[in-house]
Amino acid sequence: MAHAVSPLAQPLPDLPPIAGVRLGATAAGIRYVGRDDLVMVELAPGTTVAGVFTTNRCPGAPIDWCRSALKGGKARALVVNAGNANVFTGRAGADAVRQSAEAAAELVGCRSREVFIASTGVIGQPLPVEKITAALPSLHASLAEDGWERAARAIMTTDTFPKAATRTARIGETEVRISGIAKGSGMIAPDMATMLAFVFTDAKLPAPLLQRLLTKGVATSFNCITVDSDTSTSDTLLLFATGTAKHPRVPPEGGPILRGFRTALDAVLHELALLVVRDGEGAQKLIKVSVSGAVSATSARRVALSIANSPLVKTAIAGEDANWGRIVMAVGKAGEPADRDRLGVAIGGVWMARNGTVVEGYDEAPVVAHIKGREVDIAVDLGLGRGAATVWTCDLTHAYIDINGSYRS
């Protein structure tokens, strides 16, 4: 079922080629009719890889494969399909991943463990792997440096727009590029989500360092978003470094030479994560929740997520209702240290409650005007310490029910 493009959608940026990356997409007929649903990326020899995956205890077969392959630290290819998640498919699911990897490895001329696999879509249905292996030869022959948009569209499921981000940075005097594509719309919660993201750079970085950079970047981006509090079985975020840029050697510990690169990578991850929230199923508003004054950053994050995941808060925002009592409720149910008589709540920069009661002379009009916009800011001050955190979510509308009630039809 096709859905209207999210009103929070952002245009796809121009994505220049990255040396050592060729990619493309094709219609393999895995589940969808008349649209691309299979992506392949070929990477230059020597490409290093890092990855972060779902914490769901019932992961799909591609997750098991990628976790094992990641131990080698090298990558030569990526194969992604949409429409079928290859989750809860038993031995057949594992065999389908292996066959896909072997078929791609033969085309690229590498070991199968240098091929990374990702799938997204319906859970519990056998993956028609024969359609993938049949489509790969012609897909591989068509790979190109400019296949970014087609790849970004091919990995979509309930997404309403393709998602990509790009930045440049300098390592020494050499310019390097970082670009990524992502998909995700529902079943989105921190610790990764029903989300796939693939980020590429031409920098030359050892796999252990790449992994540290990715893990740290995810903590303040993908692990700070939530659409519906459900953590998917298929979350995969992979970062590939082709090593084709001719920059000074980067030491194993990274250090000051990577300062600009870290900033650019974090920016790409953050932008991709927010694009996922902007495409939250049925979303009409992007909501930023900032918590300060907590006893620790961890505590602040838990309180922020309690607010961001509250159906009552999310539906109040959808209804453009300045009901700050629902925010207080969500703070209290988080199970974190909180003092009713020190608590402050603001929406759109207007403090509605301070020290456990409504602010004297509070005027609701500017708050209502703010909530009627597309982007809503909620701030909470616990008044207990210096811990702070920010997360992003979206409102909860009836369209979320419509989309998920008809997902398999």
N, C-alpha and C positions, 0 to 999 in steps of 0.2 A: 504494500500500500504506500503510495507516495504522499508526502506531507508537505505543507507549505514551508517555504524557507523561513527559518527563525528570524524574527525582527531584530535579533541581536547579532546577526551574521556579519562577518567581516570579509572583505574581498580577498581573493587569493593573491598573495604578493608575487612579483616577478622572481623567479627562482633560476638564477644563472647556473650554468654547468659547474659541477665540482669534479676536478680531475680524479680519475679512478672510479667514477660512479656512472654506470649506464643502467637505465631502468625503463620499464614499459609495462603495459597492461593489455589484457585480452579478455574476450567473453568466452569462458570455458563452459558455461551452462551448468554450473555447480548447483545453483538454486534459482538464480534470477534469470529472466528472459530479456534479451535485447540490451544488455548492459555489461560492461567490463566487470569481472569479478575475480580475476587472477592477476597478481603482480609478481614480477621477477626483477631483481636487482643483481647485477654482476659487479663485483668489487675487485680492485687491482690486487695483484699478489702482494702479500705483506700487510694487508689491512688488519688492524687490530679491532677488537670488539669488547664492549661492556654491556651489561644488561641488568634490568630490574624487572621482577615478575610479580604476579599476584601472590597475596598471602592466603588466598582461599585454599582450604584444605581439600578441595575437590577439583584440582586443576585439569585442564585439557591435556591431551597427549602432546601437542606442540610445546607446552611449557616444560614437560619432562625432557623432551629432546633438547630444547635450547639450554636448559640448566646444565645438562651434561656437556653439550658442545662448547659452552662458554668456558669450561675449564681449560680448553686449548688456547684460548685468547686470540685465535685467528679466524677470519671470515673471508670467504670468496663469493658468497651468494646469499640472497634472501628470497624466499618464496612465501607469498601471502595470499590467502583466499578469503573471500567474504561470502556470507550466506549460510555457512555451516561451520560451527565452532570446533567440531571434532572433540567434543567433551562427553564423557560418560559413554564411550564407545568401545571400551574393553580392548582386547588384543587387536581387533580390526583397526582401531584408531591408531595404535602404536605402529602397526604395519603400514598404514596409510602415510604416516609421517616419514617413516624410513624409506618407503618407495619414492615419495616426493623428493626427498633429499638425495637419494641415489640418482634419480633421473636428472636433477639439476646439476649434480656434481659431474656427471658424465659429459654434460654439455659444456660446462665451464672448464673441466679438466682439473678437478681438485678432489680432495677426500670428502666423503659425505658429511663428516663431522665439521666441515668448514661451511656447511650450508645451514642457514637458520630458517626455521619454519614458524609461521604464525597463522592462526585462523580465527575468524569471528563470525558469529551468526547463531543459528538455532542450536540448542543443546540436545544431545541424546539421539541424534540421527546419524547413521553411518555416512562417512564422507566418501563420495564417489571418486576415489583417487584416480581411477582410470581416466576421468575427464581431465584431471590435472596433468598427468603424465603425457596424455595425448596432445595437450595444448602447449606444453613447455617448449618443444623444439622450434615451432614457428614464433613463439613469443621471444625466445632467446635470440633468434635471428633478427628480430625487429628492435632490440634494445637500443636506446639512444641517450645522449647526454641531456636531452631536453624533455624527457618523458615524465617530468614531475607532476604536472596537473592531472594527466591521465591516471597516474598511479594513486594520487591523492583521492580521486573520485572512485577508483575501483575498490578501495578498502572500506567504503562507506556501507553501513547497514541502515539503521533508522536515522542516521545523520541527514541533515537537510542542506549542508553545504560542506565543500572540501576544506581541509584545514592545513595550513602550512605557515612556516615562519623561517626567516633567514637573517643572519647577521654576519658582519666581518670583524676580524680582530687582527692584531699584529703579534707575531712571535719574533722578537728581535725587530728587524726591519722588513720582514716578509709578511704580506697580507695573507691570511687564511680565511676560509669561509666555513660557516656552519649553517646547514639547512635541515629542516625536518618536516615531516608530514605526520598527521595523526588522524585517528577516527575515534569517536566516542559520543554518546548522546544520552543513553540510559544505563542503568546498572553501574553507576559511577559513585565511588566512595574512596576515601584515602586508603593507603596501602595498595595503590593502583586500583584500576577499575576496569569496566568492560571497554577497554581502551587499548588501542594499538598505537604506538608511536615509534617512528624510525628517524633517527637523526644521523647526519653524515657530515664529516669534515675532511678536508685535505691535509690537516695537521698530522705530524708524525709523533705519536705518543704511545708508550708502552701500555699494554692492556691493564696492568694493575693500577697505574696512574689514571687511566681512562675510567676505570671502575670507581675509583675514589671521587673523581670529579662528578660522575653521573649520580652516584648515591647521595652526595651532598646536595646536588642541584635538585634532585627529586624531592628532598625533604621540605623545600619551600615552594614547590610548584605542584607537581602531580599529587603529592600527598597532602595538599592543602585545598583540594577541591572536593565537592560532593554534590551530586544531583539528587540522589534518592537513598543514600546510605547503604546501597547494596554493592558488595565487592564481587566482581565477576570472577569467573573461572579461567579467563583467557588473557588477562592483562599482560601485555608485553611492551617493554620499552627497550629498544636496542640503540646503541651509539657506536657508529663505525668510524674509524680514522684510517683513511687510505694511505697516509704517509707520502703523498705525492708532492707536497709543498716543500720547497727548498729553504727551510728556516734553520736557525742554529739548533744544535742538539738540546733537547729538553732533559734535564736530569731526572732520575727516577722519582724524586720527591716533588717535582714540579717547581715550586719556588716562584720568585718575583717575575721570572720571564713569562709565566702563564697568567699573570694578573688580568690582562685584557681578554685572554681567551676564556678564562673562568667567567668573567662578567658577561661575555657574549653568549656563552653556552647557557648560563642561567637565564638570560633574557629569552633565548629560543625556547627553553623548557617552560618558562613562565607563560609566554605567549601561547604556546600550544595548549597548555593546561587550561587557560582561560577561554580559548576557543571551544574546548570541549564543553565547559559550563555554559557558554553562550548558545550552544546547540543542545542544551538539556531538553529532554523530551517534553514538548509542550511549553517550554520556557518563554516568558514574555519579559522577564526582568533579570538582570544580573545583580546579585546581592553580595556585597563585601561585608564580612563580619570581623571586626577588630576588637580584641579583648586586651585590656591592660590592667595593671594593678593586681595581677594574680601572684600566688606564692612562688610560681615557677613558670617557665615557658611551656613546659609539658602540661601543667594544669590549665594554663590559658588556652592552649590548643584544644584540650578536651571540652572546656566550656564553650569555646567558639564553635566546635563541631556539634555540640548539643543544640545550640541555637540554629545553626545552619541546617541540621537534619530534622528539626521539629516541623511536623506537618502543620501544626497550628500557626507557627511563625510564617512558614512558607505560603500558606493559604491566605493569611492576613495580608501579606505583601501583594499576593495576586489580586486580592479584593481591594487593594489600596486603602487598607484600614490601619490607622496609626495606633494599633493596640499594643502598647509597650508592656502591658501585663503578661502577654504571651512570651516576651523576651525574658522577663523576670522568672517566669515559670521554667523556661528552658535552662536558665542559669542554675536554678535550684535543683533541677533533676540530674544535673551532670555528675553529681557525686564528688565534686571537688570543693575545697574550702571556699566558702562564701559567707558574707555577713550582710544580712538584709539591710541593716542600718548604715552600711557604708557603700552600698551599691548605687551606681549611676548608669543611666541609659540615655543614649542619644540616637537620633535618626536624622541623617542629612546635616549633621553638625549642630543640631539643636538639642540641647539637653532637656529631656522631658522629666527625668527623675534624678534626684540627688539624695544621698544619705538616707535612702530607704523611703522617700516620699516624693510626690510630684513637686516640681520646681514652682515656686511662687510666681504667679503671673504668667505661667506657661501658656503660649499661644500655639494651638495645634495647626493653624493654617499653613505655615511654611513647611511643616512636616508632611502634611497631606500633599502639598504641591510637589515636594521631593519624591514621595512614593509614587506619584503619577508618572514619573519619568521612567526611562528604561534601565537606569542604574541606581541602585539603592545602597546607601552606606549605613550600617548599624555599628554603633560603638558601645562598648560596655566597660566601665571602670569598676573593678572589684574592690579597690581601695585597701588591698592587703599587702602588696609587695611590688616587685619590679618586673614580674613575668608578663610577657606580651606575646600575642600570636595573631595572625590574620588568616582567614580562610575565605573561600569564595563558593557561592552556591547560586541557585536560581529559584524562582517562585514555583509553586506547585499548582497547576491548572487542571481543568477537566481533560484537556488534551492529552495529559500524561496517561490517564485511564484509557482514552480512546486508542492511543498508540499501542500500549502494552496489552490491551484487551484483544487486539486484532493482530498481534505480531506474527503468529504462526500461520495466519490465513493468507 
